Amino acid sequence: MPIKKARQVRADHVEKAAKFWSLNPGYKGFRDSTRYDVIINGESFPPKAIVSISRELAKLGDMPPSSFAGAKDGKWHEMLKNLGFRIVPKGLVVTDYHEMGEAASIPADIEDIEDEYCDNPTMRATMVLARLGQGKYRKELLSLWDDQCAVTGCSILPVLRASHAKPWCKSNDNERLDPNNGIPLVATLDALFDAGLIGFDEKGHMHVSKELRDKELLKGVPNVLRKNPTSAQALYLKEHLSSVFQKDDF
């Protein structure tokens, strides 16, 4: 007797749900999203509606709008991400590289910080600066790399960026303020790193995604970090390769 496979939402259910929503906007009382969209075949859709319709198609039962009440960035976002779909801030213009990376969510993240720390102005300011790659976080991160780009050695501070390696949305507050959670990079490399088009392993070797079609951007650029990452830095870089880097099978 063949083993019965457990029912689950698949990527094809999500794509069919998108087509269904396009023909039936407002289905079961769902509305367009106000803060985030899910990108499906280059178009934007409301995540909650797509999840509900996808569950129906997978014969798992639907989730009416009331099922999502009170949840912020709920588990349905993670479900869609795990199936290979991008969750982006509302109104983001999608590019050939799917989106502009973690930096695209900065406005929404800062809004969340202001809500969460409304009664603690000191912590609120610290977290906002960290999200922007500034303040104490930036100073300590740069110090770990001798105030130079971790790849090129450029020491012109205004052109260096201090983005997080482990995504802000997946980090706890300690990780968000940890200077090991990131590497200083010149603006061009930082944009590629942020979008998951390059990454670095625990030995500091650069990985280049096949999604990066313009390889000229890396012409003459060293393909390894200037020094081996510490064990703490290596853990964050591993997380970046796992959850941000656009793998060949993405």
C-alpha positions in Angstrom: 0.0 0.0 0.0 1.5 3.4 -1.0 2.3 5.8 1.8 -0.1 8.7 2.0 1.8 12.0 1.8 0.9 14.6 4.4 -0.9 17.6 2.9 1.0 20.8 2.8 1.1 24.1 1.0 3.4 24.0 -2.0 4.9 26.7 -4.2 2.4 25.8 -7.0 -0.5 26.3 -4.6 0.8 29.8 -3.9 1.2 30.6 -7.6 -2.4 29.3 -8.3 -3.6 31.4 -5.4 -2.1 34.5 -6.9 -3.9 33.8 -10.2 -7.1 33.3 -8.3 -6.7 36.5 -6.3 -6.1 38.5 -9.6 -9.5 37.3 -10.8 -11.2 37.6 -7.4 -9.8 40.5 -5.5 -11.4 40.9 -2.1 -12.1 37.2 -1.8 -13.7 36.3 1.5 -13.3 39.8 2.8 -9.5 40.0 2.4 -8.1 43.4 1.4 -4.9 44.6 -0.1 -2.0 44.7 2.4 -1.0 47.9 4.1 2.6 47.2 5.0 4.0 44.2 3.2 3.4 42.3 -0.1 4.5 38.9 -1.3 6.1 38.9 -4.7 4.9 36.1 -7.0 6.1 35.9 -10.6 7.1 39.6 -10.4 3.8 40.9 -9.1 2.7 42.0 -5.6 0.0 40.3 -3.6 -1.4 40.5 0.0 0.3 37.7 2.0 -2.7 36.9 4.2 -5.1 36.4 1.3 -2.5 34.3 -0.6 -1.9 32.1 2.4 -5.6 31.5 3.0 -6.3 30.7 -0.6 -3.2 28.5 -0.8 -4.4 26.5 2.2 -7.8 26.0 0.5 -6.1 24.7 -2.6 -4.0 22.3 -0.5 -7.2 21.1 1.1 -6.0 22.3 4.6 -9.0 24.5 5.2 -9.1 28.3 4.8 -8.0 31.0 7.2 -10.5 33.9 7.2 -9.2 37.4 7.9 -10.1 37.1 11.6 -7.5 34.3 11.9 -4.7 36.9 11.4 -5.9 39.4 13.9 -3.4 40.6 16.4 -0.3 39.0 14.8 2.6 41.0 13.5 4.8 39.6 10.7 3.1 36.3 11.4 4.2 32.7 10.7 2.5 33.0 7.2 5.4 35.3 6.2 7.9 32.6 7.1 5.8 30.0 5.3 5.9 32.0 2.1 9.6 32.7 2.4 10.4 29.0 3.0 8.6 28.3 -0.3 10.9 30.8 -2.1 8.7 33.9 -2.3 9.9 37.3 -1.1 8.1 39.4 1.5 8.8 43.1 0.7 7.6 46.5 2.1 4.5 47.8 0.5 5.1 49.8 -2.6 8.6 48.4 -3.2 9.5 48.4 -6.9 10.8 44.9 -7.6 14.0 44.6 -9.7 15.7 41.8 -11.6 17.2 40.9 -8.3 13.8 40.2 -6.7 14.2 43.1 -4.3 16.8 45.5 -3.0 17.6 43.3 0.0 17.2 43.9 3.7 17.7 47.6 3.5 14.3 47.8 1.7 12.5 47.1 5.0 14.3 49.8 7.0 11.3 52.2 7.2 8.9 49.5 8.4 11.5 48.2 10.9 12.1 51.6 12.3 8.3 52.0 12.7 8.3 48.7 14.7 11.2 49.9 16.9 9.4 53.2 17.7 6.3 51.2 18.7 8.2 48.6 20.8 10.4 51.1 22.6 8.0 54.0 22.9 8.6 54.1 26.7 12.4 53.8 26.5 13.8 56.6 24.3 17.4 55.6 25.0 16.9 52.1 23.8 14.8 53.3 20.9 17.6 55.6 19.7 20.2 52.9 20.0 18.1 50.4 18.0 17.2 52.9 15.3 20.9 53.8 14.8 21.8 50.1 14.7 19.1 49.4 12.1 20.6 52.2 10.0 24.1 50.8 10.5 25.1 53.8 12.5 26.0 54.7 16.1 27.7 52.4 18.6 27.0 49.3 16.3 28.8 50.9 13.4 31.7 52.2 15.5 32.4 48.8 17.1 31.9 46.9 13.8 34.4 49.1 12.0 36.9 48.8 14.9 36.9 45.0 14.4 38.1 45.5 10.8 40.6 48.4 11.5 38.2 50.9 10.1 38.5 49.5 6.6 36.4 47.6 4.1 36.6 43.9 4.9 37.3 43.1 1.3 39.0 46.0 -0.4 40.8 47.6 2.5 39.2 51.0 1.6 39.5 53.3 4.6 37.3 56.2 3.4 34.8 56.0 6.2 31.9 57.9 4.4 31.7 55.2 1.7 31.7 52.2 4.1 28.4 50.6 5.1 27.7 48.5 8.2 24.8 46.2 7.3 23.8 43.2 9.3 24.7 39.7 8.1 22.0 37.9 9.9 18.8 39.7 8.8 17.3 42.2 11.3 14.0 40.4 11.1 15.5 37.1 12.2 17.8 38.6 14.9 17.0 39.2 18.6 18.0 42.5 20.2 21.4 41.2 21.3 22.2 40.0 17.8 21.0 43.3 16.3 23.5 45.2 18.5 26.4 42.7 18.2 29.2 44.1 16.1 30.1 40.6 15.0 26.8 40.5 13.1 28.1 42.2 9.9 31.1 43.3 8.0 32.1 46.8 6.8 31.9 47.0 3.0 32.2 49.7 0.4 28.8 50.7 -0.9 28.7 48.6 -4.0 29.7 45.4 -2.3 27.4 46.2 0.6 24.4 46.5 -1.8 25.3 43.1 -3.3 25.7 41.5 0.2 22.5 43.0 1.4 20.6 41.7 -1.6 22.1 38.2 -1.2 24.1 38.4 -4.5 27.3 37.7 -2.7 28.1 36.0 0.6 31.1 34.8 2.6 31.7 31.4 4.3 33.4 30.7 7.6 36.9 30.9 6.0 36.1 34.3 4.4 35.8 33.0 0.8 33.3 35.0 -1.3 30.3 33.2 -2.9 28.7 34.8 -5.9 25.1 34.0 -6.8 24.2 33.1 -10.3 21.5 35.8 -10.0 24.3 38.4 -10.3 24.3 38.8 -14.1 26.7 41.7 -14.2 29.9 40.1 -13.1 31.8 43.3 -14.1 30.7 44.7 -10.7 33.3 42.3 -9.1 36.1 42.9 -11.6 39.3 43.4 -9.8 37.7 42.8 -6.4 39.4 40.3 -4.1 37.3 37.1 -3.6 38.1 36.7 0.0 37.9 38.7 3.2 41.1 40.5 4.3 41.3 38.3 7.4 39.7 35.1 8.6 36.4 35.7 10.4 36.3 35.0 14.1 34.1 32.1 15.3 31.4 34.6 16.2 31.5 36.4 12.9 31.5 33.0 11.1 28.2 32.1 12.7 26.6 35.2 11.4 28.1 34.8 7.9 26.8 31.3 7.8 23.3 32.5 8.7 23.6 35.1 5.8 24.5 32.3 3.4 21.5 30.3 4.6 18.8 32.9 4.7 19.9 35.8 2.5 22.2 34.5 -0.2 20.4 33.8 -3.4 21.4 30.2 -4.0 21.5 28.5 -7.4 18.2 26.8 -6.7 16.5 29.8 -5.3 
